[in-house]
């Protein structure tokens, strides 16, 4: 946190937190693509794939989803000042 400003909120458990469109940890990747389309950026690593959706092309605000075996294992809403 920077002062009273949250920089990121991360959920890595199916704990009831969801995006406004209903995406939660445990959602299948196919359902994510149907709702959000293809990400602006993605990264592949040894543990899976990180999909990043930005608010707009000039923004550092957005939401990312970590996929492991085609299932969302983490959701991160972020802002980089």
Residue pairs with C-beta under 8 A, 6 or more apart in sequence:
1 7
2 81
5 79
5 81
6 79
7 78
7 79
7 80
7 81
8 76
8 77
8 78
8 79
9 76
9 77
9 78
10 74
10 75
10 76
11 17
11 25
11 74
11 75
11 76
12 25
12 66
12 73
12 74
12 75
13 25
14 24
14 25
14 26
15 25
16 24
17 24
17 25
17 75
18 24
19 63
19 75
21 35
21 36
22 35
23 31
23 32
23 35
23 36
23 65
23 72
23 75
24 72
24 75
25 72
25 73
25 74
25 75
26 71
26 72
27 71
27 72
28 70
28 71
28 72
29 67
29 70
29 71
29 72
30 70
32 51
32 65
32 72
36 53
39 51
39 52
39 53
40 52
40 53
40 54
40 57
40 62
41 51
41 52
41 54
42 49
42 50
42 51
42 52
43 49
43 50
43 52
47 66
47 68
48 66
48 67
48 68
48 69
48 73
49 66
49 67
50 64
50 65
50 66
50 67
51 64
51 65
51 66
51 67
52 62
52 63
52 64
53 62
53 63
53 64
53 65
54 60
54 61
54 62
55 61
55 62
60 78
60 79
60 80
60 81
61 78
61 79
61 80
62 77
62 78
63 75
63 76
63 77
63 78
64 75
64 76
64 78
65 72
65 74
65 75
65 76
66 72
66 73
66 74
66 75
66 76
67 73
